[in-house]
Amino acid sequence: MSNSIRTIQCRSSLTKSKLPEVDYCINPYIGCLHRCAYCYARFMKRFTGHTEDDWGYFLDIKENAACILKKELKNKKIQGTVLLGSVTDAYQPAEKKYEITRACLEILAEHDVSISILTKSNLVTRDIDLLSRFSNCEVGLTVEFSDDQFSSIFDPAASSISERIKTLEQLRANGIHTYAFMGPIMPGLTNIEQIIRLISGKVDYLMAESLNMRCGNKQEILGVIKWNFPELLESYQNGFSSDYWKMVKRSTEVLCANYGIPLKGFYDH
């Protein structure tokens, strides 16, 4: 299946956020070509004119995003933190060519806005020069597995897990605050202790999230599980109880304490 990529003009760049820890979001793209099987941002399809398109195979590039952002920041002073990439990855493959995220960062840096970035791409290291200009900047890498093989199955177009760990190291070596996002936790596949061991000494904190299969992604997840991990299919079909996730949360808390990594949040769906 080929990707559908087009450029569009947006009316706004900054949007108020309902997410914990951040106040505003900037999504330089609509859609994402990382093709993560578990992604629940696919609910965005119905708001963007892509109801007939398969999630992970279309991308709208907000060609004027930085220009609009410049106007927005001229008219208002931002209080709080801006997240780049809440329902897209600001550093997905197209960013290498189009540099929409970099252009937005240049504007944000002029105003020294507090920023947070969450990505699955080592491309973020390209912008270390810009990120270093911010007084308050943090970059998170999603590390939902400890095995490159698993990430190649569930998010085939993103950087490998080993590349993401190296990215955390490189960012931290350049004085940039880093965190890891362990989400979604995939029962039977996410090795929490191995992940915490991998990120130890490379992050300021960890955030974690349970698997969410209520946003139109269940059938794709089950398809991947059936094809690659058939022994887990029945448990994924039945779902996972709140008691199960409480146990996972407690285990994560204990492991984080043992490795000296603050657990900033565990989000259970």
N, C-alpha and C positions, 0 to 999 in steps of 0.2 A: 504494500500500500504506500503510495507516495504522499508527501507532505503538501499541504495547501498553505502557502505563505503569501500574505498581502500586506501592504502598508495602508494605514488609515490615519485620519486626523482625529485627535481627541479633544474634548471640551474642557477636561480637567485632569490634573495629575495627582494632586493631593486629595485624599479622602479620609474622613474620620474613621478611626478604627474601633471595632468592637472586641478586638483581641486583647488578652491580658498583657500587661507590660509595655504596650505601645499605644501611642495616641493618634498617629496618622499612618497611612499606607501609601506607597507609590508602586503601582504595577506597570512597568514599562511595556509590557506585552499582554495580549489576551490569548489565553491558551498556553500550552507548554509542550515542547517536543521531546522532553525526557521520557515520556511514555511510561510513567510509573503505574503499575497495575493497580495499586491500592489507593491512588490519588482520589481524594474526595472533593477536590476543587472542580471536578467535572460538572457539578451542579451549575457552574457558570455558563454552560452551553446555552441554557434557555434564555439567558439575559443578553446574549451577544450575537444572535442571528446564526448560530452554528448548531441548531437542533438536529440537523441531518448529518453532521460531521462526527467522526469518531474522535473521542478525546485522545490527545497525544499526537494527532496528525494534522492539526491546524494551528496557525499562528497569525495573529494580527499584530503588526508592528506599529506602535504609536509614534509615528514619525515626528510629530511636533511636541512630544511630551516635555522636553527640556524647555522649549520656548514658552509653553503654557505654565510650567513650574516657575519660571523666572517672573512672569507676571503675577502669579499667585503670591510669591514671597515678597514681591514689591508692595503688595497691598495688605499683608498681614504678617505679624510676628508669631512664629511658631513656638508654642510652649509645649514641651514634652518631646517624645521620641518618634522619629519617622522610621517605619519598617519598609525596606525595599524588597518586595516580593512576598505578598500574602497569598495570592491565588495564582501565582506564576513563579517561575524561577528567573530572577533578574539576570542571571548569568548562564542561561541556557545557550545552546550552540549558536543561535542566531546573533547573540550579543557580540560575538567575535567580529562579525562583519558590520553590524549596524550601530553598535556602540551607543545605544539609547540610554542604558544604565550609566555608562561613564559620563555622558553629557549631563544627566540629571545630578550625578555626584558633583560635578564641577559647579553647578548652580548652588547646591546645598552647601558645599564647602565655602562659597563666598559669604554665606550667612552663618556659617559654623553651627548648623543645625545638629542636634543630637540624632545619630542614626544607628540603626540596627539592620543587619543583612542576614538572611537565611538562604543558603544555597546548597546544591549538591555538585557544584562545579569548581574545579581548580582554576578556572578562568578568573576568579576573583583576585588571584594574586597579581594579575596584570595591573590592577588599580591600586596597588600598595602605595604608590606615590601620592595618590589623591586621598586615600583613607588615612594616611599619616598626618594630613593637614587638619583633621577634625579634633576638637577638644574631647568630644565624647563619641566614640565609635566602637561598635562591637560587631564581629562577624561570626556567625554560626554555621557549622557544617552538619548536615543531616547524616547521622551514622546509625542506621537502623539494623545493620548486620555487622558481623566481624569478618565475614567471608566474601571475597570478591565474586565468587561464583553465585552467591545468592543475590547480590546487587545486580549482577548481569542478567539475572532472570526477572527480577521485579522492577528495576529501573534501568533498562538496557542502554539508554542514550546519555545517562549521567556519568560523571567521573566515577571510577571504581572506589571502593572503600579505602584501599591503600593510598590512592591519590588524594582522597579527602583528608586522611590522617596527615599526610605530608603537607597538605595545604594549611592545616591547623598549625603545624610546626613552623612553617614559613611565616605565616601571619604573626604568630607569637614572637618569633625571632626579630620581627620588625616593630615590636612594641605595640601591636594592635590587640585589644582585648578579644578573646575568643570564647566560644561555647560550643558544646555539642548538643544536637537535638536527636534524641533516641526515639524516633517515631516514624511510622507506627511500630509498636512492639508486635512482632509476628509470633504467636505462640508456637513453640516447637522449632523455631528457626532463629529467633533473636537470642543470642547468647549474651545476656546482660553483663555477666562478669568479664567476659572477654572484651566487650566493648569498653567497659570502664577501665580495664587494664590498658587498652590501646590508647585511650585519650588521656590517661594519667600524666600530669605534667605538661599537657598541651592546651588545657582549657581552664577558664576561670570558674565555670560551672556547667552543670548538665540540666537539660530539660527533657522530659519524657512524656510520651503520649501512648495511650492504648490504641488498639486497632479499631477503626470506625468502619463498619460495613453497612451504614444506613444512608449513604449518599449516592446511590446508583452505581457503586463499585463492586458490589457483592459478587455478581456473576463473573466479572473478570478475575477477581481474586480466586474464586472457586475453580475457574478454568485453569489458572496457573498452578494452583495446588494439585488439582487432579492430574495434570500432565507431568508435573515435576516431583510432587511429594504425595502420591496417592494414599500413603499410610496416614496422612493427616486430614484427608478429605472429610471424613465423618465428623471429626471434632469441629472443623470450620463450618460445616453445614449446620451443626447444632448450635454454634455460637458459644460465647464464653461468659460466664456468670459474673456478677458484681463481686462475689466472694473470690473468684479467681483473680480479678484485677486488684483487689485489696491485697491479696497475697503477693502479687507481682510488685505492687507499690512498696510493701514492707521490705521485700527482698532488695529492691533497688535502693531504698533508704539505707539499709544495713551495708550494702556494698559500697555506696558512695561514702559513707562514714569511714569504712575501713581503708579506702583509698584516698581519703582527704579531699574529696571533690564535692562542693556544695550542690545539693539537688534543689534547684530553684523552683521547680514545678513538676507535678505529675498530673497530666490531664486525662481523665477517664471519661470515655463516652458512654 
